[in-house]
Amino acid sequence: MIKTKKLALTALFIAICIVLPIAFHTIPNAGAIFLPMHIPVLMCGLICGWPYGLFCGILGPLLSSLLTGMPPVAFLPAMLCELAVYGFVTGLLVNRIQTGKRIIDLYIPLVCAMLAGRVFYGIMNALIFKAGSYSLAIWLTSAFVTSVPGILIQLMLVPFLVNILQKSGLVDRFLQIKKQKA
């Protein structure tokens, strides 16, 4: 039953990856500023675990690009890599970080994933996707300066939403199999 719930939630997060950016793209450059697709991928990793977060991070932007044209094909490979890392790292760390304080147990995987995804994004652009035309200044600007509003939204919204879903009983604590491990 847990796998079925995780698959259903992952499908929901993938659907949100397609729908949420549409609302933001009425504003010029809104995707790069507000990072709307990152939110469902990060939440999927935190709630469902690393395999589902990884899958959501790959399939969300791919389906969104195919169905809506966002992200554009030129940006898709780098974004697939970045979002896959987000889903993977949040899902991997959420099981390993157990301080006993729910909010800290959410923030540590979230922040680690956000940093790891941005670093991986920069490395992939520098070595593969934009080799020769990518610099440290471009990476810092795109990964941190331009996206400050999106980063702040993620830091405020993701833990809040996951916490609310857990407290409401709509999802078990991270939907992990921790109860069976104990």
N, C-alpha and C positions, 0 to 999 in steps of 0.2 A: 504493500500500500504506500509506503514511503516513496518508493521509486516512481510510482504513478503520480503522486502529489508533486514531486520534484519535476517530472516531465511536464506536467500541466502548468506549473508555475514558470518553468523555463519558456514554454510556448507563450505564456502571457507576457513575460519580459521581452521576448523577441518581438512580439506584436507592438509593445510600447516603444521598442527601438525604431520601429517603422513610423508610428503615429506621432510620437512626441516631437521629433525634429520638424515635422511639417508645421507645427504651431510657431516654431521659432524662425523658420526660414522666410518669413515675411519681412524680417529685419535683415538688412545687408550684413553679411559676414557673421550672422548670428550663430551658426554652427561652431565656428572657431572661438567665438566669445563665450557662449553659454554652455557648450558641450552637452546638449540634451541627450544624446545617445549613450553617454557614459553612465548616466544615472541608473537605467534599468540593468545594465551589465554589472555594475558594482553591486547592486542590490541582489541580483541573481546569484553572484558568487557568495555573498554573505549569507543568504537564506538557503540556497540549495547545495552549495559546495563547489569544489573546483571543477569537476568534469562538466557540470551544467553551466557554470559561469564561463568556462572556456568555450563551450559550444555556443552559448548566447553571444559571447564576444566575437565569434566568427560569423555565425549565421545572421545576427541582427543587422550589422552593416551591409552584409552581402545581399540579403533580401531587400533591405531598404534601398540600396543602390539599384537593384533590378526593378523594383516596383515604383520608386519615386524619383530616381536619378540622384538621390542624396545618400551618401556622399558621391561626388562625381568619380568616375572610374579612375581618373588620375590620382586621386587621393585614397582610393579604396585599399590598396595593398598595405600602406603604412597604417591606416586606421584599423584594418583587420588585425594587424600585429599588436597594436597598442591595446585595443579592446580585449583581445584574447588574453593578454597579460593581465589586464585588470580583473577579468573574471576568474582566471586561474589563481592569481595571488590572493585575492580576497577569500576565495573558497578554500585555498590551502591553509592560509593563516588563521581563519576563523576557528578551525578545529584545534589549532595548536596554542592559541593565545587564550588563556583562562585565568584572568586575574581575580575573578569573583565579582567584578564590577561590570555590569552589562555594557555601559556606554564606552568604557575603556576597551572592552573586548570587541567592540565594533570599530572604534577609531583606529586602533593600531593596525588591523588588517587593511582598513580603508586607506590610510595615509601611506602605508608601505606599498600598496597596489598602485596608488596614484603616482608615486615616485618611480616605481619599477616600470610602469607602463610608459611614462614620459621618457625615461632613460632608454628603454628598448626602442621606442619610436624614434628617438634621436639617432641611435646607433644604426637602425635599419635604414633611415634616410641617408645618413652619412656614407654608409658602405654599399647600399644596394639601390634604393629607390631614387635618390637624388645625388648620387656620388659625383663629386667634383663641384657641385653647385650648392652644397649645404655646409653651413659653418656653425660654430658654437653660438655666435650672435643670433643667427636665424633660429636655431633650436631654442635658445633661452627666450627669445621674443615669442615664438609660436607656442611653446610648451608652458610658459609661465606668465609672461607679461600680458599678451593678448587675452589669455584664457583666465585671468584673475576672477572675473565674475562667475565663470563656470566652476572654478575650483572652490570658491566660497559657497556657491549653491550646493555643490557635492558635499562639502564638509558640514553644512547645516542640514540639508534635506535627507541625505541617505541614512545617517544614523537615526534621525528622527523618525523617518518612515519605517525603517526596519524595527525599531523599538516599539512603535505604535502597533505594527502588525503582530509582533510577539506578544505584547501585553493584551491585545484584543483577543488573542487565541486563534487568529486567522492562520497563523503559521506557528509551528512549534519552535522552540528556541533553536534558531538556525536550521530547523528541519533536519538536523544531523542525527546520527544514530548514537549520540552520546549516552542515551538512556540504556542502550544495550551494552555499552562498553563498561558501565559502572557495575 
